[in-house]
Amino acid sequence: MADDSTSEFQAGQTALIVRIPQAEPSVRRWRERFDPSAWAGVPAHITVLFPFLDESRIDALVHSALTDVLGSRQAFDLWFERCGRLPGVLYLVREPDMQLRQLTEAIADRWPEAPPYGGRFAEIVPHLTIAQGQEDVVLEELEADLAGRLPFTSHVSSVELIAHDGTKWQERASFALRE
């Protein structure tokens, strides 16, 4: 989700995410302390596309198109075996990531007005954020704790559409992948 505070989330913003419930036992306490998207009600997840269309634009035609785009994609498994870092950010590395990149690309191709992360980054790096905006010493502590909680696997069979209501993120729809 966003790389800053909950104040950056705007009412009507939407995102497409893949929930990773298997991560919750390992990451919840850290995300609740160090991840603004967790503070705003987003579960452990990998972002497929943020920001997506404003909620006011999401109608039956958009739902139908999302059903078509995502329903043509095969469900898949992800493995989480290690942590990765970006400046000030600790995340779980997912393997493989090709299917996640393809989901993002397919949606961005269908809605070119909604590039991943608003076009701020050249490369799509699917990841499960644990903490952001933290000093290296904090990230090292979290990474050491998480090392003993990995690996785990997650089956990805759907993509969730979530929307920010001005206070929290709420699920609006779920789109199944092909099993």
N, C-alpha and C positions, 0 to 999 in steps of 0.2 A: 504494500500500500504506500502511503506517503512516506517520505523520508524526513518528516519533521513532526510537529506536535498536532494534537487533535484540533487545534484552532485552524489548522490548514484544511480540515475537512469541511466541505460546504453542504448545506442542505440541498438535496437533489442530485448530488454526485452519485454515480454508480460505479460498480466494479464487478468483474467476473473473477471468481476465485475457485480454487480446488481446496476443499476442506481436507485436513490431514488429522483426523481424530486420534490416530495412533500416537501422534506426537504429544498430545496434551499432557499425559502423565510426566513426561520428561521436561517439557518446556513451559508449562503454564505459569509456574511461580516466577520464572525469569521474565516471561513476556508481560505478565501483569505489572512488573516493576519497571521494565525497560523498553517496552514496545508501545508507542502511541496508538497503533491500530487495536491492540488488545484493550487499552483503556477505553476505546470507542466501541467495544463490543464485537470485534472481529475474532473468530476462533483461530487456532493454528491453521495456517493455510499457505498456499502458494498462489500468488496473484497471476491470473491469466491475462487480464487487461485492466489497467487503471490509468487514468479515468476512462470510463466507457461513456455512453451517451447520457446526457442529463435525463433524470427520471421523467421529466415532462415529455420527452420524445419517445419513451418506451411504451409502445402500443401493441396491439395484436399482431401487426405486421412484423414488428421487431421480434416479438416472441416467436412467431412462426419462422422467421429467418434464423434465429438462434437455434431453434429446434432442428432445422435442416442442417446448418453448419456443424453443430456439435453432434447431432445424431449420426452424421456420416463418419465420425471419428471413432476408432476402436478404443475401448476401455484398456487400461494398462496398469502395471505395477511399478512402484517406485521403491528404491532402497535408499535409506538414510544411514550412512556409515561414518560420516565425519562432519566437522564444522568447517566453514569457510569465512573469509572476512573481506569486507570492503572498508574503506576509511570510516571508522566509528561504528561499524555494523558487524554483528555476529549473526551468522545464519547457518541452517542445516543445508548441506549439499545434497541434492537429489540426483540419483542415478537410475536409469539414464534420464537425460533431459530433452531428448529430441521430440518426444510426443508433446511435452509441455510447450516447447518452442513452436511446434506446428499448430497447436491450438491457438496460441497468441497470433501467429502469422495469419491463420485462416480468418480469425475475427477481424484483425486489423485490415486485411485485404478486403473484406466485405464492408467494413466501415472505415475507410481511410481517414475520415475526419476525427477518428479516435485512435491516434498512434499510441503505442505503449508508453506509459509514463509521460504522456503529453509530448513525446518526441525528445525528451531531455537526454536520453541515453541512446547511443548508436547500437549497442548490443543488447539482446534479450538474455537476461541471466535469471532463469527461474530459481527461486530460493524460498526457504521458510525462515523469515526473520525472527530472531530471538531477542535482539537488543539493537538499539540504534542511538546515536548521539552520545556514546559512552567512551571513556578513556580506555586505553589498551589494558591497563591493570584490571579493570572491571571485566572486560571481554575475556581476558585470560582466566579469571576466576570462573566465569560461566562456562567457558570451553572445557576447563578441567572437570567441572561437575558433569557436563554432558557426555564426556568421553566414556564414563562408566554406564551410561544409559543407552548407548548405541551398540549395535545397529537395530533397526526395525524396518518393517516393510509396510507399505500402504497400497491398497487397491484403489485406483481412481476410476470411478464409474459415472461421475457427473460433474457438472460445473454449475456453481451457484451464482445467481445474480443478486447482489446486495446493493442497498441504497442507504445513503446517510439522511437521516430525518432532521438533522440540525443538532442532535445530541448523540445519537448512537447509530451504528450500522445495523440494518435489518435485512433479513433474507426476503427477497421478493419472488424468486422463482428458482427452480432447479431444472437443469437440462441434462438428460441422460445421454451418455456415450453408448455406442454399440457394444454389446457384450459378445 
